Amino acid sequence: MHLLSFRRGPSAVGVVFILLLAPLAARALDADAAQALVKKSDCLKCHAVDKKKDGPSYKEVAAKYKGKPDAEQRLFTHVTTNPKVKIDGKEEEHNSLKTKDEAEVRNVIQWILSR
Ligand code: HEC
């Protein structure tokens, strides 16, 4: 935007901000979609939001990564590359989310990190 356009007054600027930012806010987190994908991907077999099962609760994961700038990238790798994890002393491949859509993966990560 050319700086001079600010001279048209605050209303024009306000409209531009609403047009640019409202869709971003709407896309920030879709909790229903996140829960549906987590369910479809069998994550709940080993995870719950606030109770430890074979895997840590998502609240625990959120607490562990709170304030860490690389949280999203690390969890992205964790839920897309089937890393080895130990379950009852036995190595197993960790599940990946059942989607090829990166935005859907990021949505689940945002959901986990905001528990
Ligand atoms: C067979 C059991 C099992 C299933 C199914 C499973 N997980 Fe896990 N998950 C684990 C275990 C065990 C850990 C702990 C691994 C560790 O800390 O080494 C873990 C860790 C995690 C973590 C934290 C990783 C970290 O860096 O601290 C996230 C996030 C996660 N799982 C998400 C998911 C998602 C999303 C799914 C579904 C696609 C899923 N898990 C399915 C067992 C499972």
Backbone and ligand atoms as CSV (ligand in chain L), in Angstrom:
chain,resi,resn,atom,element,x,y,z
A,1,MET,N,N,0.853,-1.178,0.000
A,1,MET,CA,C,0.000,0.000,0.000
A,1,MET,C,C,0.901,1.244,0.000
A,2,HIS,N,N,0.563,2.215,-0.843
A,2,HIS,CA,C,1.316,3.456,-0.866
A,2,HIS,C,C,1.014,4.235,0.407
A,3,LEU,N,N,2.040,4.821,0.993
A,3,LEU,CA,C,1.859,5.538,2.252
A,3,LEU,C,C,0.827,6.642,2.152
A,4,LEU,N,N,0.770,7.301,0.992
A,4,LEU,CA,C,-0.148,8.435,0.844
A,4,LEU,C,C,-1.606,8.008,1.038
A,5,SER,N,N,-1.894,6.755,0.818
A,5,SER,CA,C,-3.291,6.332,0.937
A,5,SER,C,C,-3.798,6.455,2.370
A,6,PHE,N,N,-2.902,6.519,3.343
A,6,PHE,CA,C,-3.356,6.751,4.726
A,6,PHE,C,C,-4.068,8.082,4.865
A,7,ARG,N,N,-3.752,9.005,3.961
A,7,ARG,CA,C,-4.393,10.331,4.049
A,7,ARG,C,C,-5.892,10.261,3.779
A,8,ARG,N,N,-6.338,9.175,3.191
A,8,ARG,CA,C,-7.776,9.070,2.926
A,8,ARG,C,C,-8.552,8.883,4.237
A,9,GLY,N,N,-7.858,8.710,5.334
A,9,GLY,CA,C,-8.567,8.649,6.603
A,9,GLY,C,C,-8.621,7.239,7.146
A,10,PRO,N,N,-8.952,7.136,8.416
A,10,PRO,CA,C,-8.881,5.859,9.113
A,10,PRO,C,C,-9.876,4.818,8.577
A,11,SER,N,N,-10.987,5.247,8.006
A,11,SER,CA,C,-11.967,4.235,7.618
A,11,SER,C,C,-11.437,3.346,6.495
A,12,ALA,N,N,-10.757,3.958,5.528
A,12,ALA,CA,C,-10.210,3.152,4.438
A,12,ALA,C,C,-9.177,2.168,4.981
A,13,VAL,N,N,-8.351,2.649,5.900
A,13,VAL,CA,C,-7.339,1.779,6.480
A,13,VAL,C,C,-8.011,0.637,7.250
A,14,GLY,N,N,-9.060,0.992,7.982
A,14,GLY,CA,C,-9.779,-0.032,8.749
A,14,GLY,C,C,-10.347,-1.111,7.847
A,15,VAL,N,N,-10.928,-0.696,6.744
A,15,VAL,CA,C,-11.520,-1.674,5.823
A,15,VAL,C,C,-10.432,-2.607,5.287
A,16,VAL,N,N,-9.290,-2.014,4.930
A,16,VAL,CA,C,-8.200,-2.831,4.399
A,16,VAL,C,C,-7.762,-3.863,5.442
A,17,PHE,N,N,-7.653,-3.443,6.704
A,17,PHE,CA,C,-7.234,-4.382,7.744
A,17,PHE,C,C,-8.245,-5.506,7.932
A,18,ILE,N,N,-9.517,-5.157,7.906
A,18,ILE,CA,C,-10.523,-6.199,8.087
A,18,ILE,C,C,-10.448,-7.197,6.929
A,19,LEU,N,N,-10.310,-6.665,5.712
A,19,LEU,CA,C,-10.257,-7.556,4.548
A,19,LEU,C,C,-9.036,-8.464,4.605
A,20,LEU,N,N,-7.904,-7.929,5.066
A,20,LEU,CA,C,-6.677,-8.719,5.073
A,20,LEU,C,C,-6.612,-9.668,6.259
A,21,LEU,N,N,-7.068,-9.229,7.430
A,21,LEU,CA,C,-6.821,-9.998,8.652
A,21,LEU,C,C,-7.952,-10.949,9.042
A,22,ALA,N,N,-9.189,-10.634,8.664
A,22,ALA,CA,C,-10.286,-11.501,9.081
A,22,ALA,C,C,-10.108,-12.935,8.572
A,23,PRO,N,N,-9.755,-13.137,7.309
A,23,PRO,CA,C,-9.573,-14.524,6.851
A,23,PRO,C,C,-8.433,-15.221,7.580
A,24,LEU,N,N,-7.377,-14.513,7.933
A,24,LEU,CA,C,-6.265,-15.123,8.660
A,24,LEU,C,C,-6.733,-15.588,10.027
A,25,ALA,N,N,-7.507,-14.754,10.713
A,25,ALA,CA,C,-7.998,-15.103,12.039
A,25,ALA,C,C,-8.899,-16.332,11.945
A,26,ALA,N,N,-9.729,-16.376,10.913
A,26,ALA,CA,C,-10.652,-17.498,10.770
A,26,ALA,C,C,-9.888,-18.793,10.541
A,27,ARG,N,N,-8.722,-18.710,9.910
A,27,ARG,CA,C,-7.956,-19.904,9.600
A,27,ARG,C,C,-7.028,-20.304,10.750
A,28,ALA,N,N,-6.924,-19.446,11.776
A,28,ALA,CA,C,-5.926,-19.671,12.819
A,28,ALA,C,C,-6.090,-21.033,13.496
A,29,LEU,N,N,-7.300,-21.380,13.893
A,29,LEU,CA,C,-7.478,-22.656,14.576
A,29,LEU,C,C,-8.904,-23.146,14.377
A,30,ASP,N,N,-9.026,-24.345,13.851
A,30,ASP,CA,C,-10.333,-24.967,13.695
A,30,ASP,C,C,-10.326,-26.215,14.589
A,31,ALA,N,N,-10.825,-26.035,15.815
A,31,ALA,CA,C,-10.739,-27.107,16.813
A,31,ALA,C,C,-11.525,-28.345,16.377
A,32,ASP,N,N,-12.672,-28.146,15.749
A,32,ASP,CA,C,-13.475,-29.294,15.324
A,32,ASP,C,C,-12.729,-30.127,14.294
A,33,ALA,N,N,-12.115,-29.431,13.318
A,33,ALA,CA,C,-11.365,-30.137,12.279
A,33,ALA,C,C,-10.172,-30.859,12.892
A,34,ALA,N,N,-9.506,-30.216,13.855
A,34,ALA,CA,C,-8.336,-30.833,14.504
A,34,ALA,C,C,-8.759,-32.119,15.222
A,35,GLN,N,N,-9.835,-32.042,15.983
A,35,GLN,CA,C,-10.278,-33.220,16.735
A,35,GLN,C,C,-10.716,-34.337,15.805
A,36,ALA,N,N,-11.379,-33.972,14.700
A,36,ALA,CA,C,-11.834,-34.985,13.753
A,36,ALA,C,C,-10.642,-35.715,13.131
A,37,LEU,N,N,-9.599,-34.953,12.774
A,37,LEU,CA,C,-8.432,-35.568,12.126
A,37,LEU,C,C,-7.645,-36.437,13.111
A,38,VAL,N,N,-7.546,-35.971,14.359
A,38,VAL,CA,C,-6.840,-36.735,15.389
A,38,VAL,C,C,-7.569,-38.070,15.627
A,39,LYS,N,N,-8.898,-38.013,15.599
A,39,LYS,CA,C,-9.696,-39.209,15.800
A,39,LYS,C,C,-9.509,-40.173,14.614
A,40,LYS,N,N,-9.598,-39.602,13.412
A,40,LYS,CA,C,-9.466,-40.407,12.197
A,40,LYS,C,C,-8.086,-41.064,12.122
A,41,SER,N,N,-7.068,-40.413,12.682
A,41,SER,CA,C,-5.695,-40.917,12.583
A,41,SER,C,C,-5.321,-41.848,13.735
A,42,ASP,N,N,-6.312,-42.227,14.564
A,42,ASP,CA,C,-6.089,-43.137,15.697
A,42,ASP,C,C,-5.146,-42.604,16.766
A,43,CYS,N,N,-4.973,-41.299,16.849
A,43,CYS,CA,C,-4.076,-40.720,17.849
A,43,CYS,C,C,-4.621,-40.957,19.259
A,44,LEU,N,N,-5.969,-41.042,19.366
A,44,LEU,CA,C,-6.573,-41.096,20.693
A,44,LEU,C,C,-6.403,-42.469,21.348
A,45,LYS,N,N,-5.905,-43.424,20.572
A,45,LYS,CA,C,-5.553,-44.728,21.135
A,45,LYS,C,C,-4.484,-44.529,22.215
A,46,CYS,N,N,-3.567,-43.592,21.993
A,46,CYS,CA,C,-2.441,-43.395,22.914
A,46,CYS,C,C,-2.403,-42.014,23.555
A,47,HIS,N,N,-3.265,-41.115,23.128
A,47,HIS,CA,C,-3.252,-39.759,23.684
A,47,HIS,C,C,-4.653,-39.330,24.090
A,48,ALA,N,N,-4.729,-38.508,25.141
A,48,ALA,CA,C,-5.958,-37.809,25.491
A,48,ALA,C,C,-5.548,-36.381,25.776
A,49,VAL,N,N,-6.516,-35.463,25.825
A,49,VAL,CA,C,-6.166,-34.063,26.057
A,49,VAL,C,C,-5.558,-33.887,27.446
A,50,ASP,N,N,-6.185,-34.481,28.482
A,50,ASP,CA,C,-5.677,-34.178,29.825
A,50,ASP,C,C,-5.406,-35.413,30.675
A,51,LYS,N,N,-5.116,-36.527,29.990
A,51,LYS,CA,C,-4.819,-37.726,30.768
A,51,LYS,C,C,-3.723,-38.498,30.046
A,52,LYS,N,N,-2.732,-38.969,30.801
A,52,LYS,CA,C,-1.636,-39.719,30.194
A,52,LYS,C,C,-2.105,-41.123,29.826
A,53,LYS,N,N,-1.816,-41.547,28.605
A,53,LYS,CA,C,-2.064,-42.944,28.232
A,53,LYS,C,C,-0.688,-43.520,27.863
A,54,ASP,N,N,-0.574,-44.279,26.763
A,54,ASP,CA,C,0.768,-44.711,26.344
A,54,ASP,C,C,1.614,-43.500,25.968
A,55,GLY,N,N,0.975,-42.477,25.423
A,55,GLY,CA,C,1.662,-41.232,25.082
A,55,GLY,C,C,1.279,-40.138,26.062
A,56,PRO,N,N,2.038,-39.040,26.078
A,56,PRO,CA,C,1.727,-37.922,26.982
A,56,PRO,C,C,0.400,-37.264,26.601
A,57,SER,N,N,-0.275,-36.665,27.596
A,57,SER,CA,C,-1.500,-35.927,27.297
A,57,SER,C,C,-1.133,-34.700,26.477
A,58,TYR,N,N,-2.083,-34.197,25.702
A,58,TYR,CA,C,-1.778,-33.023,24.866
A,58,TYR,C,C,-1.527,-31.788,25.729
A,59,LYS,N,N,-2.132,-31.759,26.930
A,59,LYS,CA,C,-1.813,-30.659,27.857
A,59,LYS,C,C,-0.338,-30.701,28.253
A,60,GLU,N,N,0.153,-31.918,28.494
A,60,GLU,CA,C,1.553,-32.100,28.863
A,60,GLU,C,C,2.466,-31.652,27.712
A,61,VAL,N,N,2.078,-32.011,26.478
A,61,VAL,CA,C,2.874,-31.618,25.308
A,61,VAL,C,C,2.875,-30.090,25.190
A,62,ALA,N,N,1.693,-29.478,25.370
A,62,ALA,CA,C,1.601,-28.015,25.275
A,62,ALA,C,C,2.498,-27.361,26.326
A,63,ALA,N,N,2.496,-27.921,27.551
A,63,ALA,CA,C,3.318,-27.352,28.625
A,63,ALA,C,C,4.802,-27.497,28.315
A,64,LYS,N,N,5.172,-28.676,27.764
A,64,LYS,CA,C,6.580,-28.941,27.452
A,64,LYS,C,C,7.119,-27.952,26.413
A,65,TYR,N,N,6.260,-27.587,25.445
A,65,TYR,CA,C,6.736,-26.733,24.346
A,65,TYR,C,C,6.389,-25.259,24.520
A,66,LYS,N,N,5.763,-24.925,25.645
A,66,LYS,CA,C,5.362,-23.532,25.870
A,66,LYS,C,C,6.571,-22.595,25.771
A,67,GLY,N,N,6.444,-21.567,24.937
A,67,GLY,CA,C,7.501,-20.575,24.823
A,67,GLY,C,C,8.684,-21.024,23.973
A,68,LYS,N,N,8.631,-22.239,23.411
A,68,LYS,CA,C,9.734,-22.690,22.552
A,68,LYS,C,C,9.446,-22.299,21.110
A,69,PRO,N,N,10.309,-21.513,20.513
A,69,PRO,CA,C,10.040,-21.023,19.165
A,69,PRO,C,C,10.022,-22.129,18.103
A,70,ASP,N,N,10.690,-23.251,18.375
A,70,ASP,CA,C,10.721,-24.307,17.358
A,70,ASP,C,C,9.652,-25.374,17.598
A,71,ALA,N,N,8.694,-25.095,18.508
A,71,ALA,CA,C,7.683,-26.093,18.864
A,71,ALA,C,C,6.941,-26.607,17.632
A,72,GLU,N,N,6.439,-25.677,16.820
A,72,GLU,CA,C,5.608,-26.098,15.703
A,72,GLU,C,C,6.403,-26.982,14.743
A,73,GLN,N,N,7.643,-26.577,14.446
A,73,GLN,CA,C,8.446,-27.353,13.504
A,73,GLN,C,C,8.759,-28.744,14.058
A,74,ARG,N,N,9.076,-28.814,15.349
A,74,ARG,CA,C,9.409,-30.116,15.930
A,74,ARG,C,C,8.212,-31.043,15.947
A,75,LEU,N,N,7.044,-30.497,16.290
A,75,LEU,CA,C,5.861,-31.358,16.306
A,75,LEU,C,C,5.451,-31.729,14.886
A,76,PHE,N,N,5.667,-30.805,13.942
A,76,PHE,CA,C,5.351,-31.116,12.542
A,76,PHE,C,C,6.148,-32.358,12.118
A,77,THR,N,N,7.434,-32.359,12.416
A,77,THR,CA,C,8.275,-33.514,12.087
A,77,THR,C,C,7.769,-34.754,12.822
A,78,HIS,N,N,7.422,-34.563,14.094
A,78,HIS,CA,C,6.991,-35.716,14.900
A,78,HIS,C,C,5.756,-36.401,14.324
A,79,VAL,N,N,4.791,-35.622,13.828
A,79,VAL,CA,C,3.528,-36.234,13.380
A,79,VAL,C,C,3.460,-36.438,11.865
A,80,THR,N,N,4.597,-36.280,11.170
A,80,THR,CA,C,4.573,-36.539,9.726
A,80,THR,C,C,5.664,-37.508,9.271
A,81,THR,N,N,6.602,-37.874,10.149
A,81,THR,CA,C,7.726,-38.677,9.671
A,81,THR,C,C,7.864,-40.030,10.383
A,82,ASN,N,N,6.844,-40.447,11.143
A,82,ASN,CA,C,6.886,-41.728,11.851
A,82,ASN,C,C,8.192,-41.980,12.608
A,83,PRO,N,N,8.567,-41.081,13.541
A,83,PRO,CA,C,9.787,-41.324,14.320
A,83,PRO,C,C,9.575,-42.530,15.242
A,84,LYS,N,N,10.681,-43.140,15.643
A,84,LYS,CA,C,10.577,-44.268,16.582
A,84,LYS,C,C,10.306,-43.734,17.984
A,85,VAL,N,N,9.339,-44.338,18.679
A,85,VAL,CA,C,9.093,-43.985,20.079
A,85,VAL,C,C,9.086,-45.272,20.892
A,86,LYS,N,N,9.334,-45.137,22.192
A,86,LYS,CA,C,9.335,-46.316,23.073
A,86,LYS,C,C,7.993,-46.442,23.761
A,87,ILE,N,N,7.353,-47.583,23.613
A,87,ILE,CA,C,6.100,-47.847,24.304
A,87,ILE,C,C,6.271,-49.144,25.079
A,88,ASP,N,N,6.176,-49.053,26.421
A,88,ASP,CA,C,6.437,-50.200,27.288
A,88,ASP,C,C,7.784,-50.839,26.972
A,89,GLY,N,N,8.805,-50.002,26.762
A,89,GLY,CA,C,10.144,-50.509,26.511
A,89,GLY,C,C,10.365,-51.044,25.102
A,90,LYS,N,N,9.323,-51.031,24.275
A,90,LYS,CA,C,9.435,-51.568,22.925
A,90,LYS,C,C,9.427,-50.423,21.910
A,91,GLU,N,N,10.331,-50.473,20.929
A,91,GLU,CA,C,10.349,-49.413,19.916
A,91,GLU,C,C,9.229,-49.627,18.904
A,92,GLU,N,N,8.497,-48.537,18.655
A,92,GLU,CA,C,7.436,-48.595,17.651
A,92,GLU,C,C,7.517,-47.352,16.796
A,93,GLU,N,N,6.959,-47.449,15.589
A,93,GLU,CA,C,6.876,-46.249,14.751
A,93,GLU,C,C,5.702,-45.417,15.208
A,94,HIS,N,N,5.933,-44.134,15.444
A,94,HIS,CA,C,4.838,-43.250,15.830
A,94,HIS,C,C,3.926,-43.000,14.633
A,95,ASN,N,N,2.617,-42.930,14.894
A,95,ASN,CA,C,1.652,-42.648,13.814
A,95,ASN,C,C,1.861,-41.290,13.176
A,96,SER,N,N,1.491,-41.177,11.920
A,96,SER,CA,C,1.415,-39.864,11.283
A,96,SER,C,C,-0.046,-39.504,11.084
A,97,LEU,N,N,-0.307,-38.216,10.970
A,97,LEU,CA,C,-1.682,-37.766,10.710
A,97,LEU,C,C,-2.101,-38.226,9.318
A,98,LYS,N,N,-3.354,-38.659,9.203
A,98,LYS,CA,C,-3.827,-39.169,7.917
A,98,LYS,C,C,-4.321,-38.039,7.027
A,99,THR,N,N,-3.376,-37.258,6.541
A,99,THR,CA,C,-3.703,-36.201,5.579
A,99,THR,C,C,-2.445,-35.850,4.813
A,100,LYS,N,N,-2.614,-35.338,3.605
A,100,LYS,CA,C,-1.475,-34.852,2.838
A,100,LYS,C,C,-1.463,-33.326,2.830
A,101,ASP,N,N,-2.449,-32.733,3.519
A,101,ASP,CA,C,-2.610,-31.283,3.501
A,101,ASP,C,C,-1.848,-30.660,4.672
A,102,GLU,N,N,-0.774,-29.920,4.360
A,102,GLU,CA,C,0.066,-29.330,5.394
A,102,GLU,C,C,-0.727,-28.412,6.323
A,103,ALA,N,N,-1.714,-27.695,5.769
A,103,ALA,CA,C,-2.511,-26.781,6.597
A,103,ALA,C,C,-3.297,-27.557,7.651
A,104,GLU,N,N,-3.753,-28.758,7.309
A,104,GLU,CA,C,-4.504,-29.571,8.272
A,104,GLU,C,C,-3.576,-30.063,9.382
A,105,VAL,N,N,-2.341,-30.404,9.026
A,105,VAL,CA,C,-1.367,-30.829,10.037
A,105,VAL,C,C,-1.080,-29.660,10.982
A,106,ARG,N,N,-0.831,-28.478,10.402
A,106,ARG,CA,C,-0.519,-27.307,11.240
A,106,ARG,C,C,-1.692,-26.958,12.145
A,107,ASN,N,N,-2.913,-27.178,11.640
A,107,ASN,CA,C,-4.093,-26.902,12.459
A,107,ASN,C,C,-4.118,-27.817,13.692
A,108,VAL,N,N,-3.794,-29.098,13.501
A,108,VAL,CA,C,-3.769,-30.028,14.640
A,108,VAL,C,C,-2.676,-29.605,15.626
A,109,ILE,N,N,-1.517,-29.204,15.111
A,109,ILE,CA,C,-0.418,-28.791,15.995
A,109,ILE,C,C,-0.818,-27.562,16.811
A,110,GLN,N,N,-1.456,-26.590,16.152
A,110,GLN,CA,C,-1.934,-25.406,16.884
A,110,GLN,C,C,-2.913,-25.824,17.981
A,111,TRP,N,N,-3.758,-26.782,17.630
A,111,TRP,CA,C,-4.771,-27.234,18.592
A,111,TRP,C,C,-4.085,-27.893,19.793
A,112,ILE,N,N,-3.116,-28.769,19.533
A,112,ILE,CA,C,-2.394,-29.432,20.627
A,112,ILE,C,C,-1.671,-28.389,21.485
A,113,LEU,N,N,-0.988,-27.457,20.830
A,113,LEU,CA,C,-0.182,-26.479,21.583
A,113,LEU,C,C,-1.037,-25.493,22.384
A,114,SER,N,N,-2.336,-25.418,22.056
A,114,SER,CA,C,-3.186,-24.474,22.804
A,114,SER,C,C,-4.059,-25.208,23.824
A,115,ARG,N,N,-3.738,-26.477,24.130
A,115,ARG,CA,C,-4.500,-27.197,25.182
A,115,ARG,C,C,-4.113,-26.674,26.538
L,1,HEC,C1,C,0.803,-46.367,19.673
L,1,HEC,C2,C,0.661,-45.199,20.539
L,1,HEC,C3,C,0.630,-43.814,19.898
L,1,HEC,C4,C,-0.184,-43.365,18.881
L,1,HEC,C5,C,-1.232,-44.140,18.112
L,1,HEC,C6,C,0.135,-41.951,18.706
L,1,HEC,N1,N,1.088,-41.565,19.602
L,1,HEC,FE1,FE,1.818,-39.692,19.833
L,1,HEC,N2,N,3.151,-40.368,21.195
L,1,HEC,C7,C,3.222,-41.666,21.676
L,1,HEC,C8,C,4.312,-41.779,22.626
L,1,HEC,C9,C,4.732,-43.037,23.399
L,1,HEC,C10,C,4.911,-40.483,22.697
L,1,HEC,C11,C,6.118,-40.042,23.533
L,1,HEC,C12,C,7.332,-40.126,22.654
L,1,HEC,C13,C,8.572,-39.598,23.318
L,1,HEC,O1,O,8.490,-38.656,24.088
L,1,HEC,O2,O,9.639,-40.146,23.004
L,1,HEC,C14,C,4.127,-39.630,21.784
L,1,HEC,C15,C,4.381,-38.295,21.610
L,1,HEC,C16,C,3.574,-37.440,20.883
L,1,HEC,C17,C,3.718,-36.017,20.836
L,1,HEC,C18,C,4.773,-35.202,21.583
L,1,HEC,C19,C,6.077,-35.235,20.844
L,1,HEC,C20,C,7.161,-34.482,21.542
L,1,HEC,O3,O,8.101,-34.049,20.859
L,1,HEC,O4,O,7.098,-34.289,22.759
L,1,HEC,C21,C,2.749,-35.531,20.014
L,1,HEC,C22,C,2.481,-34.102,19.630
L,1,HEC,C23,C,1.994,-36.677,19.549
L,1,HEC,N3,N,2.523,-37.818,20.083
L,1,HEC,C24,C,0.929,-36.585,18.695
L,1,HEC,C25,C,0.296,-37.680,18.136
L,1,HEC,C26,C,-0.653,-37.611,17.056
L,1,HEC,C27,C,-1.130,-36.317,16.391
L,1,HEC,C28,C,-1.027,-38.889,16.776
L,1,HEC,C29,C,-1.935,-39.370,15.670
L,1,HEC,C30,C,-1.456,-39.169,14.317
L,1,HEC,C31,C,-0.327,-39.763,17.710
L,1,HEC,N4,N,0.465,-38.996,18.508
L,1,HEC,C32,C,-0.485,-41.136,17.773
L,1,HEC,C33,C,2.379,-42.704,21.344
L,1,HEC,C34,C,1.422,-42.679,20.337
